[in-house]
Amino acid sequence: MTDSAPGRLAITRATPDDWRVVSGWAADEGWNPGLRDASSFFAQDPDGFFIGRIEGEPVSAISVVNYDELYAFLGFYLVRPDLRGRGHGLATWQAALAHAGNRTVGLDGVVAQQGNYRRSGFEFAHRTIRYVGAAPAPAPAHILPVEAAGLRAIAAYDAASYPADRPRFLESWLTAPGHRALVSIVDGRVTGYGVLRPAREAPRIGPLFADTRADAEALFDALTAEADGAPVVIDVPESQPGAVALAESRGMKPTFETARMYTGPVRELAQERVFGVTTLELG
């Protein structure tokens, strides 16, 4: 995609093997990436991952994943610490963002970069707060393995809770090795679902979508029980008071924040259902 002359930054599409290196960088930043995230991420848009190299050595990365004709999500904006401040990040950003075309692009921006994102046309939507803690509890009877509802029902519920349809991503996300996906079914109807996945430092919950706080609590308690008492991580939209209240009621503590930002409008969604975002990397 860019000049590969000696000493120059060459930006190309990344492979899943490349992304193992990038995930290591994300871990070094304290982002706690999921152990098997890449397969689900690439299932959604295998062309949406970019890496910059100098003389063959990876130095920068970014993902710009297209969900449909209207919406894309940007993540993994990283530059190797020893090579920052030289324009490699901006060059990678500019080369990769073209992949989104005219789509609205979302991201979860760390505090230090939010000013730069605003200058690039991103507008603040809400803060997202990462909570960490352990709160195992018995699972209510209406919390079942996600197979009890089936992919079609989960995808329909997800589509009402997210800015785009994403069945390819979900098919992988719900069934990836080590991922535990649960659904709340009341009177034969899906009233929420959630996923717990292994990660570098502590298991992560995401998404956690539910009709009511009671449904969300039931799913949360069932998912944390799957962690066998270990601390878990959940990224909570501050704009959803019920989500913040749930995390705090379970004794979880805030650790850091990001800002959800968009370059334009997104379709209407049931924001009151979002008790935990899917990932900070892919939205």
Secondary structure as GFF3:
##gff-version 3
##sequence-region A 1 283
A	DSSP	beta_strand	9	13	.	.	.	ID=ss1
A	DSSP	alpha_helix	16	28	.	.	.	ID=ss2
A	DSSP	alpha_helix	37	44	.	.	.	ID=ss3
A	DSSP	beta_strand	49	54	.	.	.	ID=ss4
A	DSSP	beta_strand	57	66	.	.	.	ID=ss5
A	DSSP	beta_strand	71	79	.	.	.	ID=ss6
A	DSSP	three_ten_helix	81	83	.	.	.	ID=ss7
A	DSSP	alpha_helix	88	97	.	.	.	ID=ss8
A	DSSP	three_ten_helix	98	100	.	.	.	ID=ss9
A	DSSP	beta_strand	104	110	.	.	.	ID=ss10
A	DSSP	three_ten_helix	111	113	.	.	.	ID=ss11
A	DSSP	alpha_helix	114	119	.	.	.	ID=ss12
A	DSSP	beta_strand	123	133	.	.	.	ID=ss13
A	DSSP	beta_strand	143	145	.	.	.	ID=ss14
A	DSSP	three_ten_helix	146	148	.	.	.	ID=ss15
A	DSSP	alpha_helix	151	159	.	.	.	ID=ss16
A	DSSP	alpha_helix	167	173	.	.	.	ID=ss17
A	DSSP	beta_strand	180	186	.	.	.	ID=ss18
A	DSSP	beta_strand	189	197	.	.	.	ID=ss19
A	DSSP	beta_strand	204	210	.	.	.	ID=ss20
A	DSSP	alpha_helix	213	226	.	.	.	ID=ss21
A	DSSP	beta_strand	232	237	.	.	.	ID=ss22
A	DSSP	alpha_helix	241	249	.	.	.	ID=ss23
A	DSSP	beta_strand	253	262	.	.	.	ID=ss24
A	DSSP	three_ten_helix	271	273	.	.	.	ID=ss25
A	DSSP	beta_strand	274	276	.	.	.	ID=ss26
###
